[in-house]
């Protein structure tokens, strides 16, 4: 996968969880998960490369929270339009 994208899961019309897929090699899967702060978890592949960001509390997490984690793991920040699916919820 070459580009990142945000997937949001809803229950009864409200966001239940979200996942920010990061660029990764085809077939890469999570080998390790690290706490990213309240409502956030970072998934890494077997080589230690970040492959995704779990957003377990989408109503409590802000784009600033996500961007702080992305900066810490060396991934470019999200733009406002990348966050739009959660803002719409």
C-alpha atoms as one frame of an Amber mdcrd trajectory, in Angstrom:
protein
   0.000   0.000   0.000   1.495   3.298  -1.061  -0.801   5.868   0.555  -2.279
   6.184   3.990  -5.983   6.327   4.631  -8.355   6.597   7.566 -11.050   3.985
   8.118 -13.822   4.702  10.626 -16.107   2.060  12.183 -19.523   3.234  13.349
 -22.097   1.794  15.726 -25.560   3.317  15.884 -24.351   6.271  13.817 -21.468
   7.165  16.147 -17.769   6.466  15.588 -16.724   3.414  17.589 -13.109   3.160
  16.443 -10.840   4.260  13.621  -7.634   3.047  12.017  -5.093   5.124  10.151
  -3.389   2.817   7.668   0.189   3.907   6.962   2.175   3.034   3.822   3.472
  -0.510   4.110   4.817  -3.416   2.122   2.234  -5.736   0.597   1.391  -8.454
   3.120   2.846  -6.613   6.129   0.977  -7.384   9.329   1.195  -6.160  12.893
   3.857  -7.898  14.950   3.903  -5.467  17.874   1.613  -2.778  19.293   2.715
   0.155  21.433   0.715   2.601  23.511   0.485   5.971  21.763  -1.298   7.805
  24.557  -4.951   7.991  25.594  -7.094   6.383  22.905  -4.165   5.651  20.562
  -2.126   2.526  19.744   0.677   2.195  17.177   1.079  -1.033  15.188   4.520
  -2.068  13.903   5.494  -4.768  11.427   8.115  -7.448  12.127  10.882  -5.042
  11.024   9.786  -2.337  13.477   8.251  -0.062  10.836   4.996   1.664  11.901
   2.128   0.384   9.738  -0.939   1.826  11.430  -2.456   3.860  14.198  -5.445
   2.523  16.107  -7.796   5.218  17.368  -9.748   3.465  20.102 -11.549   6.554
  21.403 -12.347   8.633  18.306 -14.610  11.061  20.141 -11.835  11.879  22.638
  -8.833  12.021  20.296  -7.962  15.149  18.307  -5.949  15.641  15.152  -3.298
  17.287  17.353  -3.076  14.075  19.431  -2.664  11.985  16.290  -0.098  14.359
  14.792   1.959  14.277  17.998   2.173  10.479  17.762   2.954  10.602  14.038
   5.767  13.104  14.655   7.168  10.875  17.408   7.297   7.847  15.086   8.691
   9.815  12.140   5.592   9.904   9.933   4.296  13.089   8.236   1.401  14.799
   9.990  -2.211  14.573   8.859  -3.782  17.491   7.052  -7.234  18.697   8.098
  -8.839  16.993   5.079  -7.329  13.645   6.149  -9.160  14.007   9.476 -12.486
  14.927   7.831 -14.129  11.467   8.191 -13.899  11.737  11.991 -14.897  15.389
  12.112 -18.033  14.552  10.112 -18.997  11.952  12.699
